[in-house]
Amino acid sequence: MISRPAPARRVRWLRILFRLIGGFVLLSLFLVLIYRFVPPPVTLTMLFDPNGISKDWTSLDKIDPDMARAAIAAEDSRFCSHHGFDAVAIAQALRHNASGGRIRGGSTISQQTAKNVFLFQGGGFLRKGFEAWFTLLIEAIWGKRRIMEVYLNVAETGIGTYGVQAGAIRYFHHGAGQLTRAEAARIAAVLPLPKKRAAIAPSGFTRRYGNSVAARIGVVQRDGLDSCVQ
């Protein structure tokens, strides 16, 4: 029996690897291009949610501007000035985590959108690598306004609830276009832990955090930190 020479086997596996990488790059580019214009129909997080899916895609024009400001105030104050990754926030998170206590992340709204739309929760460094790739793509192809629009429509805002429109109806019984500043701040305060926090009659940390976000919304508007989405 004649065995294939080791160099030939390596070349064969390299060709397969390059084809897989090329296929992934083409598929990811295709999806990002499609979602630049078409709302993502469903995400992996939604599909694996045992509580079902409640969502209602709403264009950014029909969402109260204070909701985007609240997201920026709560999640990513440099959203309009970075290119997908906030080096300052990452450095601060590393210093905080090294000191112990509650783990803090440094993810931007762009990174969270990439994860929510194209990937899955958890996954460690491998998922982070894919997240970085998709973050670069959506920053280059979608732009900030589309990123914010998608984020506000796919982010989990409650148990089995996705997007600020569904969240506004769930909590306040009206659409996202009629949100008050306090209501927008409460939804933003829920975003990091939507299964454990509620925007109705919040207490403890959620209430304090919501009040803090509401106060910062005015700062975001005054300093033009939301200029890229207006």
N, C-alpha and C positions, 0 to 999 in steps of 0.2 A: 504494500500500500504506500503510495507516494503522498507525502504530506506537503501542504502548501508552505513555501518558505515564509519565515517570520516577517521579513520586510513587506512581502505581498499582503499578508494578513493585516498588518498595520495600515497599509495604504487603503485597503478595503474598508476598515473600520473608520479611518479618517474621512473617507468619502461619505460614508453613512452619516457620520457626525456633522459634516458640513452641510449635507442635505437637510438634516433635521434642524440645524440652526437657521439655514436659509428659509425653510418652510415656516418656522416660527416667526422670523422677522417679517416675511410677507403677510402671514396671517394677522399678526399684531398690527401692521400698518393698515391692512384692509379694515380691521375692526375699528381702529381709531378714526380712519377717514369716514367710515359709515356713521359712527356715532358723533361725528362733528355736525351732522345734519339731522340724524334720526335718533329719537330717544332710545336709550338702551331698554329693551323690553323686559329684561329680568336679570338679576345678578345671582351669583352662587350663594351669597348670604341669604337672599330671599328664598331660593330653591330649597335650602336646607333648614329653613326656619319652621319648626314644628307648630308655631302659632299662626301660620298662614301669612298671607300677604295683603295688606291694605295700602294702596298707593294711587296717586292721581297726578300724572305729569302736568306741571304747570310752568309756562314759560316765565323767564325772569322778569319780563315786562309786567306780568300779572301778579308778581309777589311784591309785597310792600318792601321798599328799599331798606327799611330798618332791619329786615331779616338778614340780608347780606351783610349789613354793618354789624349786626350782632354776631354773625358767624366769624367775621374778621376779628372783632373785639375778643371773642372767646377762644378762637382756635388758631388764629394766624394773623397777627397785627401787621406783619410785613408782606402780606399776600400780594399786594400790587407792586412791590419792589424787588422781590426775589424771582428767580427763574426755576422754581419748583422745589428748591431745597433752601432752608433757612439755616445758614452756618451758625448764626448767633444763637438761635433756639436749640440747635443740636449741642453746641458747646455748653449751654446752660443746663440742658437735660443731663449731660454726662457728668457735670460737676455735682448736680443735685443727687443723682443716683449713686455716685461714688460716696456721698456722705451718709447714705442709708435712708431709711424711711420709705414713704410711698414712691413707687417707681413713676417717673415722669417721662413722657415721650417728647420728641422734637419734630413730629411729623407735621407737614404743612397741609393746607386744604388740598393742594394739588396731589400730594402723596396719598392722602386719604381717599380722594376721588379715584385715583388710579387703582388703589386696592379694592375699593368698593365695587367698581364697575368690572374690572378684568380679573380679579384674583379672589382669594378667600381669606378668612380671618385666621390668624396664627400662622405657623409655617416657618418661623425663625428666619435665619439669614438667607435661605434660598428664596423665600417669598419676598424678602426685602430687596434682593437683587432684581427680581422681575418687577417689583414695584418701582424701583429706580428707573428701569427701562421705560415702563409705561408713563411714568411721570415726565420724562424727557419728551416723549412723543406727544402727549396731550398739551404740554407747554408750547411745543413748536407748531402743532397743527390746530389745536382748538383755540388757544388764547385764553386770557383770564376770564372774560365774561362767560364763555361757554363752560369753562371749568366750574365756575360758581353756579351756573344754572344746573349742571348735571349734579353737582354736589348736593344742592338743596333739594334735589328730586330723588336721590338714591340713598341719602344718609338715613340711618335708622333713627326714628324719632319717638319710638315707643314699642311696646310688645306687639310684634307683627305689623308694625306701622312704619312706612318708609316715605320720606319726603316731607317737606314742611306743609304742603297742602293737606295731606292726610293727617299730619300731626295737629295742624290748626283746627281741623274739623273734630278730631278726637278730643282735644283738650278744651277748645273754646267755642265750638259749634258754629264756626264761620270759616271762610276761606283765608288763604295766606295773604290775599290782597287787602284784607281788612285788619291785619295785625296791628295792635298798639305796640309801642316801644317796649313796654313791660312784658307783653306776651311773646314778642320776638326774642327778648332776652331769656325768658323762661325756656323756650324751645332750645335755644343755643346752650343753655346750662344743662339740658338733658342729653345732648349729643354724645358726650364721652361715655356715658353709661346708661343708654336708653332703657335697658331692662330693669335697672335698679332705681332710676329717678323718674319722677313724674312732674309735669309742668303745672298740674292743678294742685293748689294748696301745698306748695313745696315747703319743706321744713329743714332745719339744720343747715348743712353745708349747701344743699341745692338752693335754698332760699337766699342765703348770703351770696352765693356765687351769681345767681340770677340778678340780684340787686346790683352787684359789682359790674356785670356785663351791661345792664341797662344804663349805668352811669357812663361806661366807656363808649357806648354807641354815639353819644354826642361828640366825644373826642375824635372818633373815627370820621364822622361827618365834617367836623370843624377843620381837621388837619388834612382832609382829602385822602385818607387812607383807603377809601373805597372808590377812588377815581377811575380805576380800571374796569369797574363793573357798571358804572353809571352811563 
